[in-house]
């Protein structure tokens, strides 16, 4: 299992958080996602074969800007 912490730019409300969560959860292999409006970050748990690029694409598809990330 991988844990990814990624910055999400452009969120302004809880509706934004729900939208990011929905799009990221739809990435094949994502097992959990929690997004913080206060921190402007998403905390994502995935199977090992999920790429950070697929997470970034999901965030962009939701209408937000992915930023710096860390993988554990």
C-alpha positions as CSV (number, residue, x, y, z in Angstrom):
1,X,0.0,0.0,0.0
2,X,1.1,3.5,-0.8
3,X,0.2,6.7,1.0
4,X,0.2,9.9,-1.1
5,X,-0.1,13.4,0.3
6,X,-0.8,16.0,-2.4
7,X,-1.5,19.7,-2.4
8,X,-4.8,20.8,-4.1
9,X,-5.1,24.4,-5.2
10,X,-8.4,26.2,-5.9
11,X,-10.7,24.7,-3.3
12,X,-12.9,27.2,-1.6
13,X,-15.6,25.2,0.2
14,X,-16.7,21.7,1.3
15,X,-18.4,21.2,-2.0
16,X,-14.9,21.4,-3.6
17,X,-13.6,18.9,-1.1
18,X,-16.4,16.4,-1.9
19,X,-15.7,16.9,-5.7
20,X,-12.0,16.2,-5.2
21,X,-12.7,13.1,-3.1
22,X,-15.2,11.8,-5.7
23,X,-12.8,12.1,-8.6
24,X,-9.8,10.7,-6.8
25,X,-11.9,7.7,-5.4
26,X,-12.7,6.9,-9.0
27,X,-9.1,6.2,-9.8
28,X,-8.6,2.4,-10.1
29,X,-6.6,1.2,-7.1
30,X,-7.4,4.1,-4.7
31,X,-8.6,2.6,-1.4
32,X,-9.2,5.8,0.7
33,X,-9.1,9.5,0.3
34,X,-9.5,12.3,2.8
35,X,-9.2,15.9,1.6
36,X,-8.7,18.9,4.0
37,X,-9.9,22.3,2.9
38,X,-8.0,23.9,5.8
39,X,-4.7,22.4,4.7
40,X,-5.5,22.3,0.9
41,X,-4.3,18.7,0.8
42,X,-5.5,15.3,0.0
43,X,-4.4,12.2,1.9
44,X,-4.7,9.2,-0.3
45,X,-4.2,5.5,0.2
46,X,-3.6,3.3,-2.8
47,X,-2.5,0.0,-4.1
48,X,1.2,0.0,-5.0
49,X,0.5,0.1,-8.8
50,X,-1.3,3.5,-8.7
51,X,0.7,6.3,-10.2
52,X,0.9,9.8,-8.9
53,X,0.1,11.1,-12.4
54,X,-3.3,9.3,-12.4
55,X,-4.1,11.1,-9.1
56,X,-3.0,14.4,-10.5
57,X,-5.1,13.9,-13.6
58,X,-8.2,13.1,-11.4
59,X,-7.7,16.3,-9.4
60,X,-7.3,18.3,-12.7
61,X,-10.5,16.6,-14.1
62,X,-12.3,17.7,-11.0
63,X,-11.3,21.3,-11.8
64,X,-8.5,21.9,-9.3
65,X,-4.7,22.3,-9.4
66,X,-2.5,19.5,-8.0
67,X,0.7,20.7,-6.4
68,X,3.6,19.2,-4.5
69,X,3.3,15.7,-3.3
70,X,4.9,13.1,-1.0
71,X,4.7,9.4,-1.3
72,X,5.3,7.0,1.6
